[in-house]
Amino acid sequence: MAEEGELKKIHQNLIDAGCDQQTTDLCMAFVKEGHLLDMVPILRNHRNVLLDSVHKGQKQIDCLDYLLYKLKQL
């Protein structure tokens, strides 16, 4: 089991990564039980959700850039 300082760092990292309360609580339970590898699929899923959000945002930026480009040609 991780020591108290390490638990706080892991907890803060989960929060900083945008994990919701349920995900954070589940991961922290795994950490406290010493089942660290059980977090991997949960964290990979969260990463995929974040990456999809980045891609969606990039597509929106591309659309705005195109519109701005076209407006400059008027």
N, C-alpha and C positions, 0 to 999 in steps of 0.2 A: 504494500500500500504506500502511496506517496505521502510525504510529510506535508504538514499544514501549509507551508509556504508554496510548495509545488501545487497543491490543490487549488490555492487561490490563483496562481498563474494560469493553470489550465482553465479554470472557471472564467477568468477574465478574457482569455483568448477565445473561448467559445462565444462570449458576448460580443467581443470585438469583431468576430467573424460573421456576426448577424444571426447566430442561432437563436431560435425562439426559446421560451422558457421550458417547454416540454422537451425539446432536443437537448438543451443544456442540462436539465435534471437527469435525463436518461444517460447521457454521456458521463456525468459526474458519478452516477451510481455505478457505472462500469468501472470508472477509475478507482472508486473506493473499494470495489470488490476485487480489484486486480485483473479485470477482464478488459484490458486496454484494446486488444484487437477487435473486440465486439463493436467498438466505435467506428471502425474503418468504413463499413458500408453506409452508416448514417452520415458520416462526414463527407464521403464521396458523393452521396446524393445531394447534400446541401451545396457542395461545390458545383455540381451540375446545374442546380437551380440558379445559383449566382452567375454562372457562366452564360446560361440562357438569357438572363437579365442583361448582361453586358452586351451580348449579341443583338438583342432587341434594341437596346439603347443606341448601338452603333448604326443599326439600320435606320433609326429615326434621325440620327445626325446626318447620315448620308442623304436622306430625303430632304432635309432642311438645306444642306449644302447645295444640292441640285436646284432647289427652288431659288435660293439666293443667287446662284450662278445665272439662272434664267432671267431673274429680275434685273440683274446688271446689264443684260443684253437689250432691255427695252429702251 
